[in-house]
């Protein structure tokens, strides 16, 4: 807007200056005398200016004629494109100017202006490898997806622009939600330019969503070779993908391949809890319980988790509670001060009906970090020690509204998942789930107070029936009422 105003002001100033100059020359009365071949010419000021302008025009025409003569001479000497270059020079100048204007319009966000300039450039230049690129971007900027698709398809016919066409169509399909076609286009783009980082990331995400774990591992390996991924991050993510491969093999009832894939995933990342659990299951199936215990102990040392405890219990599912408590000492000693170790030891002591030892094992955890699980364990201990129902009900009332403790949570969007998964269901992040207590995770159970008689039992029922032996809580962080009504830890598999 300001530049347009400046141009108008400059134009008016130039016209005014020329008018004043012409008036001044007309008033002076003097002129120019030209002598040529015994002839004399007297020019007044205004005719003099006109003569100068005519002379300039004649010189410009002479230069053009000389250029044409030179082009004809070059053509006669064998340069077949000399004449075409001479006549196309002006068109090229206009075409490249339109191309530059189109690029500026795209940078300025003026889609319609960019489209018109792209059409103008295509008219003058006749070079689709250049003009189609501008036309496609201008069409997308203007919201004309149909025209953009047509231009991208035209780009596919040229080897120099095929990748741009494939990538443009891929982005359009992604925007439309057509992930099936987008995956095929991403694979094609990756085959054309395997070093393109944006294509790699897009293909990896689409393969993870589709469950093509083998293809995703190939893309991940390409990122490592090109230095786009640190080796430690590559090992972790490759372990995640190998774990998903192992799960797929398990679902197909192929235990040998499943064991190999699960063990490979665990070796890539020993601290990956699902990989350790799956590897332990593979060792147990192959009759190698010592290897399974070794894998679980190493994972427990890095990050104690209820799933690891459940897998460790499945090594010897028929042992007595006392024998289980003794065998679990080797696991718990790997990380004795962790909260999960304290809770698990307390649950094992409850399974062995040693309630004072369970209280000692739990310590002050129910007060320093009250969670649904720790408070429910305290309710179990109180019931086992013969406390009044009011005391047990008090612990359970607190458990119903307390934090649920650590859960599988996405680091990016903080969405909570019931089970571990390679990608977040909410934001689609890859390998973003961590075992952590979500912020503000205390969620009261609906109608929780009404459920207390079902969990604890009424006082009349307690008087009529003998006290029930209290089983231990599950180490997997399940609902509180399920812990109390579950079978003993010594009988869990």
C-alpha positions in Angstrom: 0.0 0.0 0.0 2.8 2.5 1.0 4.9 1.4 -2.0 2.0 2.0 -4.4 1.5 5.5 -2.9 5.2 6.2 -3.3 5.1 5.2 -7.0 2.2 7.4 -7.7 4.0 10.4 -6.1 7.1 9.7 -8.1 5.2 9.5 -11.3 3.4 12.8 -10.6 6.8 14.4 -9.7 8.4 13.2 -13.0 5.5 14.5 -15.1 5.6 17.8 -13.3 9.3 18.1 -13.8 9.1 17.4 -17.5 6.3 19.9 -17.9 8.3 22.6 -16.1 11.4 21.8 -18.1 9.5 22.0 -21.4 8.0 25.4 -20.4 11.3 26.7 -19.5 12.9 25.7 -22.8 10.0 27.3 -24.7 10.5 30.6 -22.9 14.2 30.9 -23.4 14.0 31.4 -27.1 17.5 30.1 -27.7 18.2 26.9 -29.6 20.9 24.7 -31.2 22.6 25.3 -34.5 23.8 22.2 -36.4 26.1 22.6 -39.5 26.4 19.6 -41.7 27.7 19.5 -45.4 27.3 23.3 -46.0 23.9 23.0 -44.5 22.8 24.7 -41.3 19.9 23.6 -39.0 18.5 25.7 -36.2 16.5 23.8 -33.6 14.4 25.4 -31.0 14.4 23.8 -27.5 11.2 21.7 -27.9 12.1 20.3 -31.3 15.6 19.7 -29.9 14.3 17.5 -27.1 12.1 15.6 -29.6 15.2 15.1 -31.9 17.2 13.7 -29.0 14.4 11.2 -28.2 14.2 10.2 -31.8 17.9 9.7 -31.9 17.8 7.4 -28.9 15.0 5.4 -30.5 17.1 5.0 -33.7 20.1 3.9 -31.8 18.0 1.3 -29.9 16.7 0.0 -33.3 20.2 -0.1 -34.7 21.4 -2.2 -31.8 18.5 -4.6 -32.3 19.2 -4.9 -36.0 22.9 -5.5 -35.3 21.9 -8.2 -32.8 19.7 -9.8 -35.4 22.4 -9.7 -38.1 24.9 -11.4 -35.6 22.3 -14.1 -34.9 21.8 -14.7 -38.6 25.6 -15.0 -39.1 25.9 -17.5 -36.2 23.0 -19.5 -37.7 24.7 -19.6 -41.1 27.9 -20.7 -39.4 26.1 -23.8 -37.9 24.6 -22.5 -34.6 21.1 -23.9 -35.1 19.7 -22.2 -32.0 21.1 -18.8 -32.6 17.9 -17.3 -34.1 15.6 -19.0 -31.6 17.7 -17.7 -28.7 17.5 -14.2 -30.2 13.7 -14.2 -30.4 13.2 -16.1 -27.1 15.5 -13.8 -25.1 12.7 -11.3 -24.4 10.2 -14.1 -23.6 12.7 -15.7 -21.2 13.3 -12.3 -19.5 9.5 -11.9 -18.9 9.2 -15.6 -17.9 11.9 -15.4 -15.3 10.5 -12.2 -14.0 7.1 -13.8 -13.6 8.8 -16.8 -11.9 10.6 -14.5 -9.4 7.3 -12.6 -8.8 5.6 -16.0 -8.2 8.2 -17.0 -5.6 7.8 -13.7 -3.8 4.0 -14.1 -3.8 4.4 -17.6 -2.3 6.7 -16.2 0.4 4.2 -13.5 1.1 1.3 -15.9 1.3 -0.5 -14.5 -1.7 -1.8 -17.7 -3.3 -3.9 -16.2 -6.1 -1.1 -13.9 -7.2 1.3 -16.7 -7.2 -1.0 -18.8 -9.4 -1.3 -16.1 -12.0 2.4 -15.5 -12.0 3.0 -19.2 -12.3 0.7 -19.4 -15.3 2.5 -16.4 -16.9 5.9 -18.0 -16.3 4.7 -21.2 -17.9 3.4 -19.3 -20.9 6.7 -17.5 -21.6 9.3 -20.1 -20.5 7.8 -23.4 -21.5 9.9 -25.2 -18.8 7.5 -27.3 -16.8 10.2 -28.6 -14.4 10.4 -25.0 -13.1 6.9 -23.7 -13.5 5.1 -26.8 -12.3 6.8 -26.6 -8.9 5.7 -23.0 -8.5 2.2 -23.8 -9.7 1.8 -26.7 -7.3 2.9 -24.7 -4.3 0.8 -21.7 -5.4 -2.3 -24.0 -5.8 -1.8 -25.5 -2.3 -1.4 -22.0 -0.9 -4.6 -20.8 -2.6 -6.5 -23.9 -1.3 -7.0 -25.3 -4.8 -6.2 -29.0 -3.9 -7.6 -30.3 -7.2 -5.3 -28.2 -9.3 -2.4 -29.0 -7.0 -3.0 -32.7 -7.5 -3.1 -32.3 -11.3 0.3 -30.4 -11.1 1.8 -33.0 -8.8 0.8 -35.8 -11.3 2.4 -33.9 -14.1 5.6 -33.8 -12.1 5.7 -37.6 -12.0 6.5 -37.7 -15.7 9.9 -36.0 -15.2 12.8 -37.8 -13.5 14.0 -34.5 -12.1 10.7 -33.7 -10.4 9.3 -37.2 -9.7 10.3 -37.1 -6.0 8.6 -33.7 -5.5 5.4 -35.0 -7.1 5.3 -38.2 -5.0 6.0 -36.2 -1.8 3.3 -33.7 -2.6 0.7 -36.3 -3.3 1.8 -38.1 -0.1 1.2 -35.0 2.0 -2.2 -34.5 0.3 -3.3 -38.0 1.2 -2.1 -37.5 4.8 -4.2 -34.4 5.0 -7.2 -36.3 3.7 -6.6 -39.1 6.2 -5.9 -41.7 3.5 -3.1 -43.4 5.3 -3.2 -46.5 3.1 -2.3 -44.6 -0.1 0.0 -42.3 1.9 2.0 -45.3 3.1 2.6 -46.5 -0.5 3.6 -43.0 -1.6 5.9 -42.7 1.3 7.6 -46.0 0.4 8.0 -44.8 -3.2 9.5 -41.4 -2.0 11.8 -43.3 0.3 13.0 -45.5 -2.6 13.7 -42.3 -4.6 15.5 -40.4 -1.9 16.3 -42.6 1.1 18.3 -39.8 2.8 15.4 -37.4 3.0 14.7 -37.0 6.7 11.1 -35.8 6.5 10.2 -38.8 4.3 12.0 -41.1 6.7 10.0 -39.8 9.7 6.7 -39.9 7.8 7.3 -43.4 6.6 8.4 -44.6 10.0 5.2 -43.2 11.7 2.9 -44.7 9.0 4.6 -48.1 9.3 4.3 -48.1 13.1 0.6 -47.3 12.8 0.1 -50.0 10.2 2.1 -52.6 12.2 4.9 -53.0 9.5 7.6 -53.5 12.2 10.1 -55.0 9.8 9.9 -52.1 7.4 10.1 -49.6 10.2 13.3 -51.3 11.4 14.8 -50.9 7.9 14.0 -47.2 7.9 15.4 -46.8 11.4 18.6 -48.5 10.2 18.8 -46.0 7.3 18.5 -43.1 9.8 21.4 -44.5 11.8 23.7 -45.0 8.8 23.1 -41.4 7.7 23.9 -40.0 11.2 20.4 -38.7 11.7 19.9 -40.8 14.9 22.2 -41.3 17.9 23.2 -44.9 18.4 21.7 -45.2 21.9 18.4 -43.9 20.7 18.5 -46.2 17.7 19.1 -49.3 20.0 16.2 -48.3 22.2 13.8 -47.8 19.3 15.0 -50.8 17.4 14.3 -52.8 20.5 10.8 -51.4 20.6 10.2 -52.5 17.0 11.8 -55.9 17.6 9.5 -56.3 20.6 6.4 -55.7 18.4 7.8 -58.2 15.9 8.0 -60.7 18.7 4.5 -60.1 19.8 3.2 -60.6 16.3 5.1 -63.9 16.1 3.6 -65.0 19.5 0.1 -64.3 18.1 0.8 -66.6 15.2 1.7 -69.5 17.5 5.3 -69.7 16.4 7.1 -70.0 19.7 10.6 -70.6 18.3 10.6 -67.4 16.3 8.9 -65.6 19.1 11.6 -66.6 21.6 14.3 -65.4 19.2 12.7 -62.1 18.5 11.9 -61.4 22.2 15.4 -62.3 23.3 16.8 -60.0 20.5 14.6 -57.2 21.7 15.7 -57.6 25.3 19.4 -57.7 24.3 19.0 -54.4 22.4 17.4 -52.7 25.4 17.6 -54.7 28.7 15.7 -51.9 30.6 12.6 -52.2 28.2 10.1 -53.8 30.6 7.8 -55.5 28.0 10.9 -56.9 26.1 12.2 -58.4 29.4 8.8 -59.9 30.1 8.5 -61.4 26.6 12.1 -62.7 26.7 11.4 -64.3 30.0 8.3 -66.0 28.6 10.4 -67.3 25.7 13.0 -68.7 28.1 10.3 -70.3 30.2 8.8 -72.0 27.2 12.1 -73.3 26.1 12.8 -74.8 29.6 15.4 -72.3 30.7 14.1 -70.8 33.9 17.6 -69.6 35.0 17.9 -67.4 31.9 14.4 -66.1 32.5 15.3 -65.1 36.1 18.5 -63.5 35.0 16.7 -61.3 32.4 14.0 -60.3 34.9 16.6 -59.5 37.6 18.5 -57.2 35.3 15.3 -55.4 34.3 14.2 -55.1 37.9 17.5 -53.5 38.8 16.9 -50.9 36.1 13.2 -50.3 36.7 11.1 -52.4 39.1 7.6 -53.1 37.6 4.6 -55.3 38.5 4.8 -57.1 35.2 8.3 -58.2 35.9 7.2 -59.6 39.3 4.3 -61.5 37.6 6.7 -63.0 35.0 9.1 -64.0 37.8 6.2 -65.7 39.7 5.4 -67.6 36.5 8.8 -69.3 36.6 7.5 -71.6 39.4 3.7 -71.2 39.5 3.0 -74.1 41.9 5.3 -73.2 44.7 4.1 -72.5 48.3 3.9 -68.9 49.6 6.9 -69.5 51.9 9.0 -70.9 49.0 7.9 -68.0 46.8 8.9 -65.5 49.4 12.3 -67.1 49.7 12.8 -67.2 45.9 11.7 -63.6 45.4 14.5 -62.4 47.8 16.9 -62.7 44.9 14.8 -60.4 42.8 14.0 -57.9 45.5 17.6 -57.6 46.5 18.4 -56.1 43.1 16.6 -52.9 44.1 15.6 -53.2 47.7 14.9 -49.5 48.4 12.5 -49.0 45.5 8.8 -48.4 46.3 7.8 -51.4 44.1 10.1 -53.7 46.0 8.6 -52.7 49.3 5.0 -53.2 48.0 5.9 -56.5 46.5 7.6 -57.8 49.7 4.6 -56.7 51.7 2.2 -58.5 49.4 4.4 -61.7 49.5 4.4 -61.5 53.3 0.6 -61.2 53.3 0.4 -64.3 51.1 2.5 -66.1 53.7 0.2 -64.7 56.4 3.0 -63.0 58.2 1.2 -59.7 58.7 3.7 -58.0 61.1 6.5 -58.7 58.6 4.3 -57.2 55.9 3.8 -54.1 58.0 7.6 -53.8 58.5 8.2 -54.3 54.8 5.8 -51.6 53.8 7.2 -49.2 56.4 5.9 -45.6 56.2 5.0 -45.9 52.6 1.3 -45.5 53.2 1.9 -42.2 54.9 4.7 -40.8 52.9 3.3 -41.7 49.4 -0.3 -42.9 49.8 -1.5 -44.7 46.7 -4.5 -46.9 46.1 -2.2 -49.9 46.2 -0.2 -49.0 49.4 -3.4 -48.1 51.2 -5.1 -51.3 50.1 -2.1 -53.3 51.3 -2.5 -51.5 54.7 -6.2 -52.5 54.7 -5.2 -56.1 54.1 -2.6 -56.0 56.9 -5.2 -54.5 59.3 -7.7 -57.2 58.4 -5.1 -59.9 58.8 -4.1 -58.6 62.2 -7.8 -58.7 63.3 -8.5 -55.0 63.3 -12.1 -53.7 63.5 -14.0 -53.3 60.3 -14.0 -49.5 60.9 -10.2 -49.5 60.6 -10.2 -51.6 57.5 -13.0 -49.4 56.0 -11.0 -46.3 56.8 -8.0 -47.5 54.8 -10.2 -48.5 51.9 -12.0 -45.2 51.9 -8.7 -43.5 51.5 -7.6 -45.9 48.8 -10.7 -45.2 46.7 -9.7 -41.5 46.3 -5.9 -41.8 46.4 -3.5 -41.7 43.5 -3.4 -44.8 41.4 0.4 -44.7 41.5 2.7 -45.2 38.5 1.0 -46.0 35.1 2.0 -46.1 31.5 2.0 -42.4 30.5 3.0 -40.6 27.4 5.8 -38.1 27.9 4.5 -35.8 25.2 0.8 -35.5 25.9 0.5 -37.1 29.4 -2.1 -39.5 28.2 -2.5 -42.6 30.4 -2.6 -46.1 28.8 -3.7 -49.3 30.4 -0.9 -51.3 28.8 2.4 -50.4 27.1 2.3 -49.7 23.4 5.0 -48.5 20.9 3.0 -45.5 19.9 0.7 -43.2 21.9 -3.0 -43.6 21.1 -3.6 -39.9 21.7 -0.7 -38.0 20.0 0.8 -40.8 17.9 4.3 -40.3 19.5 6.7 -43.2 19.0 8.4 -44.7 22.0 7.0 -42.0 24.3 5.4 -44.2 27.0 7.1 -44.3 30.4 6.2 -45.9 33.7 5.5 -42.9 35.9 2.9 -41.5 38.2 0.8 -39.0 36.2 0.3 -35.5 37.6 -3.0 -35.2 39.5 -3.7 -38.9 39.2 -6.0 -39.1 42.2 -9.3 -39.9 40.6 -12.2 -40.8 42.9 -14.1 -43.9 42.0 -17.7 -43.2 41.1 -20.1 -44.3 44.0 -17.0 -45.5 45.8 -18.6 -45.3 49.2 -21.5 -47.5 48.1 -19.1 -50.2 47.1 -17.4 -50.5 50.5 -19.9 -53.1 51.9 -19.1 -55.2 48.8 -15.3 -54.9 49.5 -15.2 -55.1 53.3 -18.5 -56.8 54.2 -21.1 -55.6 56.6 -20.6 -55.7 60.3 -23.4 -58.3 60.7 -21.8 -60.5 58.1 -18.5 -60.2 60.0 -20.2 -61.4 63.2 -22.0 -64.4 61.5 -19.1 -65.6 59.4 -15.6 -66.5 60.4 -12.9 -64.0 59.5 -11.6 -64.7 56.0 -7.9 -65.1 55.4 -6.7 -62.1 53.5 -4.9 -62.7 50.3 -2.1 -60.5 49.1 -2.5 -57.7 46.6 -1.5 -58.1 43.0 1.8 -56.6 42.1 0.3 -55.2 38.8 -1.4 -52.1 40.2 -5.0 -53.5 39.6 -8.2 -52.0 41.2 -8.1 -52.0 45.0 -11.2 -54.2 45.4 -9.7 -56.8 43.1 -6.6 -57.0 45.2 -8.5 -57.9 48.3 -10.7 -60.5 46.6 -7.9 -62.0 44.4 -6.2 -65.2 45.1 -3.0 -65.4 47.1 0.3 -64.3 45.6 1.6 -67.8 46.3 -0.9 -69.2 43.9 -0.6 -66.7 41.2 1.1 -67.5 37.9 
